Amino acid sequence: MNLTITGHHLEVTPAIRGYVEEKMARITRHFDQVIDVTVILAVEKLKHKAEVNLHVRGKDIFVEAVDADMYAAIDALADKLDRQVVKHKEKSGDVHRESGGVKRQSAELE
């Protein structure tokens, strides 16, 4: 997994970088086919914004979160991303379950 962290109007400190890496590691526990992750942290007046663009095989997932605190925005971002990754994983697994096994196909023909 390639992880890129950038900051707009914000210096990405080692503490913030470590916190983001810790939260993104949670995603790989649910879905290990993550190819590339790009995290953009931005400060706009009093709003702290965190965005992530996650590239997995067959799909790109984009999530953003805005909060008054950067750490809270990263937490919200990780929660939203976690839900979307689990949803994508379930959808990709449903393709094989829809057709059923050999027993189900032979039962339908009768």
mmCIF file of the C-alpha atoms, coordinates in Angstrom:
data_MODEL
# 
_entry.id   MODEL 
# 
loop_
_atom_site.group_PDB 
_atom_site.id 
_atom_site.type_symbol 
_atom_site.label_atom_id 
_atom_site.label_alt_id 
_atom_site.label_comp_id 
_atom_site.label_asym_id 
_atom_site.label_entity_id 
_atom_site.label_seq_id 
_atom_site.pdbx_PDB_ins_code 
_atom_site.Cartn_x 
_atom_site.Cartn_y 
_atom_site.Cartn_z 
_atom_site.occupancy 
_atom_site.B_iso_or_equiv 
_atom_site.pdbx_formal_charge 
_atom_site.auth_seq_id 
_atom_site.auth_comp_id 
_atom_site.auth_asym_id 
_atom_site.auth_atom_id 
_atom_site.pdbx_PDB_model_num 
ATOM 1   C CA . MET A 1 1   ? 0.000   0.000   0.000   1.00 0.00 ? 1   MET A CA 1 
ATOM 2   C CA . ASN A 1 2   ? 1.410   3.363   -1.044  1.00 0.00 ? 2   ASN A CA 1 
ATOM 3   C CA . LEU A 1 3   ? 0.458   6.105   1.397   1.00 0.00 ? 3   LEU A CA 1 
ATOM 4   C CA . THR A 1 4   ? 0.875   9.766   0.437   1.00 0.00 ? 4   THR A CA 1 
ATOM 5   C CA . ILE A 1 5   ? 0.081   12.482  2.966   1.00 0.00 ? 5   ILE A CA 1 
ATOM 6   C CA . THR A 1 6   ? 0.047   16.135  1.917   1.00 0.00 ? 6   THR A CA 1 
ATOM 7   C CA . GLY A 1 7   ? -0.987  19.314  3.677   1.00 0.00 ? 7   GLY A CA 1 
ATOM 8   C CA . HIS A 1 8   ? -2.526  22.481  2.261   1.00 0.00 ? 8   HIS A CA 1 
ATOM 9   C CA . HIS A 1 9   ? -1.884  25.537  4.443   1.00 0.00 ? 9   HIS A CA 1 
ATOM 10  C CA . LEU A 1 10  ? -0.661  23.065  7.049   1.00 0.00 ? 10  LEU A CA 1 
ATOM 11  C CA . GLU A 1 11  ? 2.668   21.494  7.940   1.00 0.00 ? 11  GLU A CA 1 
ATOM 12  C CA . VAL A 1 12  ? 2.331   17.736  8.282   1.00 0.00 ? 12  VAL A CA 1 
ATOM 13  C CA . THR A 1 13  ? 4.098   17.035  11.563  1.00 0.00 ? 13  THR A CA 1 
ATOM 14  C CA . PRO A 1 14  ? 5.404   13.579  12.500  1.00 0.00 ? 14  PRO A CA 1 
ATOM 15  C CA . ALA A 1 15  ? 2.605   13.306  15.090  1.00 0.00 ? 15  ALA A CA 1 
ATOM 16  C CA . ILE A 1 16  ? -0.115  13.928  12.477  1.00 0.00 ? 16  ILE A CA 1 
ATOM 17  C CA . ARG A 1 17  ? 1.636   11.623  9.988   1.00 0.00 ? 17  ARG A CA 1 
ATOM 18  C CA . GLY A 1 18  ? 1.781   8.819   12.567  1.00 0.00 ? 18  GLY A CA 1 
ATOM 19  C CA . TYR A 1 19  ? -1.867  9.327   13.505  1.00 0.00 ? 19  TYR A CA 1 
ATOM 20  C CA . VAL A 1 20  ? -2.973  9.117   9.858   1.00 0.00 ? 20  VAL A CA 1 
ATOM 21  C CA . GLU A 1 21  ? -0.838  6.008   9.260   1.00 0.00 ? 21  GLU A CA 1 
ATOM 22  C CA . GLU A 1 22  ? -2.381  4.374   12.332  1.00 0.00 ? 22  GLU A CA 1 
ATOM 23  C CA . LYS A 1 23  ? -5.925  5.115   11.102  1.00 0.00 ? 23  LYS A CA 1 
ATOM 24  C CA . MET A 1 24  ? -5.205  3.949   7.536   1.00 0.00 ? 24  MET A CA 1 
ATOM 25  C CA . ALA A 1 25  ? -3.766  0.681   8.852   1.00 0.00 ? 25  ALA A CA 1 
ATOM 26  C CA . ARG A 1 26  ? -7.272  -0.061  10.125  1.00 0.00 ? 26  ARG A CA 1 
ATOM 27  C CA . ILE A 1 27  ? -8.490  -0.085  6.524   1.00 0.00 ? 27  ILE A CA 1 
ATOM 28  C CA . THR A 1 28  ? -6.018  -2.774  5.471   1.00 0.00 ? 28  THR A CA 1 
ATOM 29  C CA . ARG A 1 29  ? -7.309  -5.030  8.255   1.00 0.00 ? 29  ARG A CA 1 
ATOM 30  C CA . HIS A 1 30  ? -10.689 -5.169  6.507   1.00 0.00 ? 30  HIS A CA 1 
ATOM 31  C CA . PHE A 1 31  ? -9.501  -5.135  2.919   1.00 0.00 ? 31  PHE A CA 1 
ATOM 32  C CA . ASP A 1 32  ? -5.944  -6.075  1.978   1.00 0.00 ? 32  ASP A CA 1 
ATOM 33  C CA . GLN A 1 33  ? -6.182  -5.274  -1.757  1.00 0.00 ? 33  GLN A CA 1 
ATOM 34  C CA . VAL A 1 34  ? -5.547  -1.538  -1.309  1.00 0.00 ? 34  VAL A CA 1 
ATOM 35  C CA . ILE A 1 35  ? -3.175  -0.259  -3.998  1.00 0.00 ? 35  ILE A CA 1 
ATOM 36  C CA . ASP A 1 36  ? -2.761  3.443   -3.262  1.00 0.00 ? 36  ASP A CA 1 
ATOM 37  C CA . VAL A 1 37  ? -3.950  5.899   -0.600  1.00 0.00 ? 37  VAL A CA 1 
ATOM 38  C CA . THR A 1 38  ? -3.683  9.688   -0.953  1.00 0.00 ? 38  THR A CA 1 
ATOM 39  C CA . VAL A 1 39  ? -4.540  11.790  2.114   1.00 0.00 ? 39  VAL A CA 1 
ATOM 40  C CA . ILE A 1 40  ? -4.906  15.568  1.865   1.00 0.00 ? 40  ILE A CA 1 
ATOM 41  C CA . LEU A 1 41  ? -5.125  17.614  5.058   1.00 0.00 ? 41  LEU A CA 1 
ATOM 42  C CA . ALA A 1 42  ? -6.188  21.247  4.723   1.00 0.00 ? 42  ALA A CA 1 
ATOM 43  C CA . VAL A 1 43  ? -6.991  24.191  6.959   1.00 0.00 ? 43  VAL A CA 1 
ATOM 44  C CA . GLU A 1 44  ? -9.559  26.738  5.748   1.00 0.00 ? 44  GLU A CA 1 
ATOM 45  C CA . LYS A 1 45  ? -10.123 29.481  8.319   1.00 0.00 ? 45  LYS A CA 1 
ATOM 46  C CA . LEU A 1 46  ? -11.588 27.640  11.311  1.00 0.00 ? 46  LEU A CA 1 
ATOM 47  C CA . LYS A 1 47  ? -12.379 24.393  9.480   1.00 0.00 ? 47  LYS A CA 1 
ATOM 48  C CA . HIS A 1 48  ? -9.995  21.472  9.350   1.00 0.00 ? 48  HIS A CA 1 
ATOM 49  C CA . LYS A 1 49  ? -10.609 19.270  6.345   1.00 0.00 ? 49  LYS A CA 1 
ATOM 50  C CA . ALA A 1 50  ? -9.315  15.768  5.698   1.00 0.00 ? 50  ALA A CA 1 
ATOM 51  C CA . GLU A 1 51  ? -9.770  14.005  2.355   1.00 0.00 ? 51  GLU A CA 1 
ATOM 52  C CA . VAL A 1 52  ? -8.696  10.596  1.182   1.00 0.00 ? 52  VAL A CA 1 
ATOM 53  C CA . ASN A 1 53  ? -8.657  9.002   -2.247  1.00 0.00 ? 53  ASN A CA 1 
ATOM 54  C CA . LEU A 1 54  ? -8.322  5.232   -1.953  1.00 0.00 ? 54  LEU A CA 1 
ATOM 55  C CA . HIS A 1 55  ? -7.479  3.202   -5.032  1.00 0.00 ? 55  HIS A CA 1 
ATOM 56  C CA . VAL A 1 56  ? -8.481  -0.461  -4.906  1.00 0.00 ? 56  VAL A CA 1 
ATOM 57  C CA . ARG A 1 57  ? -8.736  -2.933  -7.723  1.00 0.00 ? 57  ARG A CA 1 
ATOM 58  C CA . GLY A 1 58  ? -11.710 -1.895  -9.826  1.00 0.00 ? 58  GLY A CA 1 
ATOM 59  C CA . LYS A 1 59  ? -12.718 1.235   -7.944  1.00 0.00 ? 59  LYS A CA 1 
ATOM 60  C CA . ASP A 1 60  ? -11.598 4.552   -6.481  1.00 0.00 ? 60  ASP A CA 1 
ATOM 61  C CA . ILE A 1 61  ? -13.158 5.578   -3.173  1.00 0.00 ? 61  ILE A CA 1 
ATOM 62  C CA . PHE A 1 62  ? -13.191 9.259   -2.185  1.00 0.00 ? 62  PHE A CA 1 
ATOM 63  C CA . VAL A 1 63  ? -14.115 10.436  1.320   1.00 0.00 ? 63  VAL A CA 1 
ATOM 64  C CA . GLU A 1 64  ? -13.874 13.812  3.027   1.00 0.00 ? 64  GLU A CA 1 
ATOM 65  C CA . ALA A 1 65  ? -14.562 15.043  6.537   1.00 0.00 ? 65  ALA A CA 1 
ATOM 66  C CA . VAL A 1 66  ? -14.633 18.553  8.041   1.00 0.00 ? 66  VAL A CA 1 
ATOM 67  C CA . ASP A 1 67  ? -14.356 19.358  11.739  1.00 0.00 ? 67  ASP A CA 1 
ATOM 68  C CA . ALA A 1 68  ? -13.088 22.067  14.090  1.00 0.00 ? 68  ALA A CA 1 
ATOM 69  C CA . ASP A 1 69  ? -10.134 19.879  15.109  1.00 0.00 ? 69  ASP A CA 1 
ATOM 70  C CA . MET A 1 70  ? -7.758  18.084  12.707  1.00 0.00 ? 70  MET A CA 1 
ATOM 71  C CA . TYR A 1 71  ? -7.608  14.906  14.791  1.00 0.00 ? 71  TYR A CA 1 
ATOM 72  C CA . ALA A 1 72  ? -11.422 14.772  14.962  1.00 0.00 ? 72  ALA A CA 1 
ATOM 73  C CA . ALA A 1 73  ? -11.591 15.253  11.186  1.00 0.00 ? 73  ALA A CA 1 
ATOM 74  C CA . ILE A 1 74  ? -9.135  12.369  10.694  1.00 0.00 ? 74  ILE A CA 1 
ATOM 75  C CA . ASP A 1 75  ? -11.220 10.170  13.034  1.00 0.00 ? 75  ASP A CA 1 
ATOM 76  C CA . ALA A 1 76  ? -14.418 10.956  11.119  1.00 0.00 ? 76  ALA A CA 1 
ATOM 77  C CA . LEU A 1 77  ? -12.610 10.334  7.847   1.00 0.00 ? 77  LEU A CA 1 
ATOM 78  C CA . ALA A 1 78  ? -11.376 6.928   9.012   1.00 0.00 ? 78  ALA A CA 1 
ATOM 79  C CA . ASP A 1 79  ? -14.881 5.925   10.138  1.00 0.00 ? 79  ASP A CA 1 
ATOM 80  C CA . LYS A 1 80  ? -16.464 6.943   6.828   1.00 0.00 ? 80  LYS A CA 1 
ATOM 81  C CA . LEU A 1 81  ? -13.735 5.233   4.830   1.00 0.00 ? 81  LEU A CA 1 
ATOM 82  C CA . ASP A 1 82  ? -14.035 2.083   6.908   1.00 0.00 ? 82  ASP A CA 1 
ATOM 83  C CA . ARG A 1 83  ? -17.759 1.864   6.172   1.00 0.00 ? 83  ARG A CA 1 
ATOM 84  C CA . GLN A 1 84  ? -17.236 2.383   2.444   1.00 0.00 ? 84  GLN A CA 1 
ATOM 85  C CA . VAL A 1 85  ? -14.434 -0.196  2.221   1.00 0.00 ? 85  VAL A CA 1 
ATOM 86  C CA . VAL A 1 86  ? -16.541 -2.815  4.021   1.00 0.00 ? 86  VAL A CA 1 
ATOM 87  C CA . LYS A 1 87  ? -19.457 -2.013  1.686   1.00 0.00 ? 87  LYS A CA 1 
ATOM 88  C CA . HIS A 1 88  ? -17.204 -2.361  -1.376  1.00 0.00 ? 88  HIS A CA 1 
ATOM 89  C CA . LYS A 1 89  ? -15.808 -5.645  -0.067  1.00 0.00 ? 89  LYS A CA 1 
ATOM 90  C CA . GLU A 1 90  ? -19.318 -7.040  0.463   1.00 0.00 ? 90  GLU A CA 1 
ATOM 91  C CA . LYS A 1 91  ? -20.406 -5.955  -3.013  1.00 0.00 ? 91  LYS A CA 1 
ATOM 92  C CA . SER A 1 92  ? -17.373 -7.515  -4.695  1.00 0.00 ? 92  SER A CA 1 
ATOM 93  C CA . GLY A 1 93  ? -17.979 -10.787 -2.827  1.00 0.00 ? 93  GLY A CA 1 
ATOM 94  C CA . ASP A 1 94  ? -21.674 -10.888 -3.769  1.00 0.00 ? 94  ASP A CA 1 
ATOM 95  C CA . VAL A 1 95  ? -20.869 -11.564 -7.428  1.00 0.00 ? 95  VAL A CA 1 
ATOM 96  C CA . HIS A 1 96  ? -19.729 -15.076 -6.615  1.00 0.00 ? 96  HIS A CA 1 
ATOM 97  C CA . ARG A 1 97  ? -22.601 -15.749 -4.238  1.00 0.00 ? 97  ARG A CA 1 
ATOM 98  C CA . GLU A 1 98  ? -25.335 -14.664 -6.664  1.00 0.00 ? 98  GLU A CA 1 
ATOM 99  C CA . SER A 1 99  ? -24.792 -17.557 -9.059  1.00 0.00 ? 99  SER A CA 1 
ATOM 100 C CA . GLY A 1 100 ? -24.648 -20.045 -6.201  1.00 0.00 ? 100 GLY A CA 1 
ATOM 101 C CA . GLY A 1 101 ? -22.813 -23.310 -6.305  1.00 0.00 ? 101 GLY A CA 1 
ATOM 102 C CA . VAL A 1 102 ? -23.130 -26.267 -8.601  1.00 0.00 ? 102 VAL A CA 1 
ATOM 103 C CA . LYS A 1 103 ? -25.972 -27.691 -6.491  1.00 0.00 ? 103 LYS A CA 1 
ATOM 104 C CA . ARG A 1 104 ? -28.063 -24.531 -6.868  1.00 0.00 ? 104 ARG A CA 1 
ATOM 105 C CA . GLN A 1 105 ? -27.571 -24.385 -10.633 1.00 0.00 ? 105 GLN A CA 1 
ATOM 106 C CA . SER A 1 106 ? -28.645 -28.014 -11.108 1.00 0.00 ? 106 SER A CA 1 
ATOM 107 C CA . ALA A 1 107 ? -31.718 -27.461 -8.893  1.00 0.00 ? 107 ALA A CA 1 
ATOM 108 C CA . GLU A 1 108 ? -32.822 -24.531 -11.045 1.00 0.00 ? 108 GLU A CA 1 
ATOM 109 C CA . LEU A 1 109 ? -32.646 -26.593 -14.235 1.00 0.00 ? 109 LEU A CA 1 
ATOM 110 C CA . GLU A 1 110 ? -35.054 -29.243 -12.969 1.00 0.00 ? 110 GLU A CA 1 
# 
